[in-house]
Amino acid sequence: MVVSDNVGNGMMNATRFSAIYSVQIRLSLEVNLNAGFEGTFHQQKIKSEQLIFRDMIDPLTGSVNPANSVEQPIDNPTVTAADFSAGLLLGIGKKYFIGAATHHLTQPVLEFYNNSKNNLLYRKYTLHAGARFDLGGGGYNRQDNNFVLSPNIMYLYQQSAQQINVGVYLEKSPLTAGIWYRHNIDNSDGAIFVIGLAHKRLKIGYSYDVTLSELKGTTGGAHEVSLAFLFNSDKKRNKPGAIKCPEF
């Protein structure tokens, strides 16, 4: 997985390369355990010559003179670090699932200044659980075309920040619709609306994040579109059955 984020027309760039491996273990006929591991290479670059600090600006003319700044020069315009994460997911009877994950196990430092740890990636802990309830209504006795209700909950903790997400999906093949509520302990943060379409080897998803906090008057929310292709997904393999989790 590769993620790249450009800020300020290339003034700052963050790139992340990740490799993810998972293994599934059948503990019994009804219980499966998934273990996942992730190794990540972080790289951040900053073009310090494009930064403008307050003391560079002449209050009378508005002209910018970098020589006037007393800001400490950046020691490392390019920083890199390795990062590792791991998680477990337990599935019970293809109906219930519960999992936990820890990100940034080694708490890497991505700092542009020497002898500073202000940009430490603190460990992030995640707990999540959910279920799938068959509501019937598929017609022609087709169980795979029934309505499925899937409530979910997720708790995240990082340094002093805490967040709880609760959501529910309603599925009827090939469509999925859902809504999530995000709460940052101290205040309501947002609501997320999700819709997805799965057809054979193709999955298309769309979500809209609505801001509910005090920032709702200054932001229009966030849109996200996803497109996924499944390769060789119709081949039968001698492995335990997949844990039923939300696909969008």
LINHUMO-V49573 format. One record per backbone hydrogen bond with DSSP energy under -1.0 kcal/mol. NH is the residue of the N-H (numbers start at 1). CO is the residue of the C=O. Records with the same first field share a line. If there is no record, write none. Layout:
NH = CO + CO
This chain:
3 = 16
5 = 14
7 = 12
12 = 7
13 = 45
14 = 5
15 = 43
16 = 3
17 = 41
18 = 1
19 = 39
21 = 37
23 = 35
25 = 33
27 = 31
28 = 31
32 = 91
33 = 25
34 = 89
35 = 23
36 = 87
37 = 21
38 = 85
39 = 19
40 = 83
41 = 17
42 = 81
43 = 15
44 = 79
45 = 13
46 = 77
47 = 11
48 = 46
50 = 47
51 = 48
56 = 53
57 = 54
58 = 63
62 = 58
65 = 56
68 = 65
69 = 66
76 = 112
79 = 44
81 = 42
83 = 40
85 = 38
86 = 102
87 = 36
88 = 100
89 = 34
90 = 98
91 = 32
92 = 96
93 = 30
95 = 92
96 = 92
97 = 130
98 = 90
99 = 128
100 = 88
101 = 126
102 = 86
103 = 124
105 = 84
107 = 104
110 = 119
121 = 108
122 = 120
124 = 103
125 = 157
126 = 101
127 = 155
128 = 99
129 = 153
130 = 97
131 = 151
132 = 95
133 = 149
135 = 147
142 = 139
145 = 142
146 = 143
147 = 136
148 = 171
149 = 133
150 = 169
152 = 167
153 = 129
154 = 165
155 = 127
156 = 163
157 = 125
158 = 161
161 = 158
163 = 156
164 = 183
165 = 154
166 = 181
167 = 152
168 = 179
169 = 150
170 = 177
171 = 148
172 = 175
175 = 172
176 = 196
177 = 170
178 = 194
179 = 168
180 = 192
181 = 166
182 = 190
183 = 164
184 = 187
186 = 184
189 = 182
190 = 182
191 = 210
192 = 180
193 = 208
194 = 178
195 = 206
196 = 176
197 = 204
198 = 174
199 = 202
202 = 199
203 = 228
204 = 197
205 = 226
206 = 195
207 = 224
208 = 193
209 = 222
210 = 191
212 = 189
213 = 189
216 = 213
218 = 215
222 = 209
224 = 207
226 = 205
228 = 203
230 = 201
235 = 232
239 = 237
